[in-house]
Amino acid sequence: MADLDSTVAAKDFGLGTPQTVPASPVKGSDQLDFGMRHRLGRIFSPAGRTVMLAFDHGYFQGPTRGLERVDLNVVPLAPWADALMATRGIIRTVVPAASPNALVLRASGGPSILKELSNERIAMDMADAVRIDAAAVAVQVFIGGENETQSVHNMTRLVDQGLATGIPVVGVTAVGRELTRDARYLGLATRIIAELGAQIVKTYYCEEDFSDVTAGCPVPVIMAGGKKLPVADALTMAWRAVDQGASGVDMGRNIFQRQDPTAMIQAVRAVVHDGASPAEATEMYADLSGGKQD
């Protein structure tokens, strides 16, 4: 029979040491519910950084260059991404269910590139995000656009559903051709998105005062990659964004449209997580790609 007396006496209750829980490394998340913080912890590293790989472009652009075959061109890049941003259709048909990546689901849509893009609606129910085990959902917000109020309402409805299910919402600033991507506009858009409840904001980088944009936003700002740039320019933009307060990047075309996407995502990861300089990361791309320059 077990010696119950000695078992009790042998226990160490850590008397004199207060119970503590580490603060969240994700900006603005300390007062969120457990499930939401747990999901954010799947997107962000313990240092509060993330490399998202965006390939949700088909929801309004169709099979854009580099995404003709997601299974062949994008899925092999997943090991170097913290999170994958895609539609539920692509995730269910192409992304392996055994993938350890955090999944960020595109949750808004409607018009194609042939129509007014700001005329989006909520494109999925939050219950389906739960079924897929999403770490977050993403919604486009068109501040200053023709359908600004409608897009904001799309986001706030998803925020309410997300709070009920423990799923964070990524508000994505959508900048139309007629709007200027400067700190004044981006600061306005990111602050509105955060004030209305989004737990993450994805926005573009601007050359001047981007640090004001990130400082004025009470939740993590993730830099959008945008159109394809030369390798050195894309890596420099990522480095500057993180240096000026961004919590990471969500890049698509600047990765999957490369001559060597695998080399590029490793170089981006080195910038975000390892502190590589633009020059070091550019050299890394050249080495890994066998000297490609694109």
N, C-alpha and C positions, 0 to 999 in steps of 0.2 A: 504494500500500500504506500502511496506517495506520502512523503514527509511534509504535510501541509504547513506545519509551524515554520520550518526552515524556508519553505517557498515564500511565505509571506514576508519573513524577515529579510530575505535576499533582495526584495524589490527596491528599486531606486526611483523615487517620485520627483527627483530633481528639485527638492525643496530649496527655496531661495532664488530659483531661476524662473522668471516670469515667462508664461507662454506667449509666444509671438508668432506672427505670420509675416513673411517678407512682403514688403511693398511691391506693387506691380511695376514692372519696368515700362509698361505701356502708358503713355501720357493720358491723364484724365480718367483712368479706369479704376482707381482705388475704391470707389464707392459703388461700383457695378455689382450685380449679382454674380454668384460663383460660376454659373454656367457660361455667362458671357465672358468673364475673365478667363475661364479655362479655354474658351475658343480663341480669344485674343492671344493666349499663350501658345496656341498652335500656329498662329500667323507670324508672331514676332519672336525673335530670339530672346534669351535672358538679358541681353543688352538693349532690348527694345527696338531692334532693327529687322527689316524684312526685305527679301527679294521676291516680288510677285512676278509671275510670268503671265502676261495678258494675251489671250487668244480668243476673246469673245467677239472679235470684229465681224464675224459672219452673221451676227444677229441683225445687222442692217446693211452690210457690204457684200454679203454672199462670200464665195470662195476667193478671198483676196490673195494676192501673191504671197506665197510662203505658207498659206493655210489650206492649199488645195487638198492635201492629205494630212490631217492633224495627227493621225496614227503614225505616220512615217516621219514627219518633220518636227513635231512638237513634243509628243510623248517621250521621246528619248532625252529631252532636255530636263524633264521633271526632277531627276536626282539633284540638280543644282539650284532648284527653286524652293523657297519656303512655302509658297502658296501658288495655286493655279487659279487664274480667273477666267471662267468660261461659262457657257450656257449649260443648262441642264441637259439639253439634247446631246451636246458633245460629250459631257461627262458620262452620261449613261451609255453612249454608244462606242466611245473611244478610249476614255481614261480608265486604266485598270483599277478595279475596286480595291486591290491590294496596295495601291499607291499610298504612301504615308503623308503625302502633301496635304496641307490645309486647303480646303476648297472654298473659293469665293464665287458665288453664283450670280450671274447677270440676272437681275430681277425686273428690269424695265425694258420696254421695247414697243414696237408698233410700226412706225414709218421706216421705209427703206431709204437709201441714198437718193431715190428719185422724188422724195417728198420732203416736207418740212420736218426736220429731224426733232424739233422740240415737242412735237405732238405725240409724246410717248405716254403709255399707260403702264400700270403694274402688269407684268407679264407672267407672274407665277404666284402661287399661294405659299405663304411661309411654312405651311404644313409639309409641302414638298421639299423645302430646304431641310426640314427636320429629317425627312425620310432619307435624303441623300447624305445626311450628316455634314451639312455645310458648316464651315467655320464663320462665314459671313455671307451677306448678300450685297450686291452693288446696284445702285440706282443712279441714273443720269439726272443732274439738276441743271436747268438752263436759266441761270440768273441773268436777267437782261434779255432773254429770248422771247420770242412771240408767245410761247406758252409757259412762261415762267411760273405762274401760280399753280398751274396744273402739275408741273413737274415737282414743285415743292410739296404739293399735296400727295403725290405718289410717294415721296420720301417719308413724309410724316406718318402715313398709313403703315408703311413698312417698319418704321421705328416703333410704332405701337405694337405691331405684331412681333417684332424682334424682342422687345422688352418682355412680352408675354411668354416667349419661348426660349429666351436666353441666346438669341442670335444677333450679333452685331450688324450694323448697317454701314456700308461704305458709300458716302455721298460723293459722286463724281462730278466735278465741275466741267460743264460742257461749254466750250468757248466757240461761238459762231464766227464766221468769217468777218462779220461787221464789228466784232468786239476786240478790244486791245488786251493782249495778255501782259498787263503791267501789274505792279504790286498793288496799286489802288483797286483795280478790278478783282484780282485774285484774293486780296485781303477781304474785300466785301463778300465775295462768293463763299470762300472757305468759312468765314465767321458765321454767315447765315446758316450754312449747312450744319455746322457744329451746334449753334444755338438752338436749332430745331431738333436736335437729338441724335444726329449721326455719331457713331463712335469712332469712325475713321473718315478722313477726307482725302480724296485723290485729286491732285491738281497739277497744273503745268508749272515749269520753272520759268522765272523771269530773271533777266540779267541784273536788274537793279532792285535792291531792297527786298530780296526774297526772304531774308531773315526776319523782316517785319511781318511777312505773311505767316511764317511758321510760329513766330512768337505770339501773334494775335489770335492764333487758333488753339483752343483748349484741348484738342484731341490730336492724335498723330496725323501728320500730313505726309502723304505718299506721293512722290513725284511721278507724273505720267511721262512716258517716254516720247509720245508723239510721233511725228513722221521720222523716217529713217534719215540719220545723219552720218557723216564719216565717222569711223570707229573712234578716233581720238576725240572728236567733238562730243559724241554720245557719252563716252566715259568721263570726260571733263564735266559735262552737265550733271551727270549722276554724282560725281565727287563734290561739286559745288553745292548741289541741293542738300546732300547729307551734311556737309560742313556747315551749312547755314540753317540747320535745324530740322530737315526732313528726317522721318523715321525709316526711310527706305525708298525703294522705287517699284513701280509697276510698269515694266517695259514689255513691249510686244514686237513691233516692227523693227526696232533697233536691235533685236535679237534674232527673231525667226527669219528675217529677210537677209541676213548676212550670208556670205559665202561659207562661213563656218559658224553656225549658230551655237554649237557646243562650246567652242572656244570663247565666243562672246559672252555667254551667260556665266562662264567661269570668271571672266575678267570683271564683269559687273559684280559678281559675288565678292570678289577680292576687294573691290572698292567699298562696298556696303558693309561687309562683315570684318574684313581684315585691315581696313585703313590704307589700302594701296593707293598711291598717287595716280593721277591720270597717266603720267608717263610710264609708271610701272605696269599699270593695267593694259595700256596700249602695247607695250612690249610683250606682255603675257599673251595677248591675243595673237600677235605676230608669231610668237614661238609655238603656241598650241595649234595654230592654223597652218603652219608650214609656210609662213611668210605672206599670207593673203593680206591685201590692202584694199579695203572697200568701205 
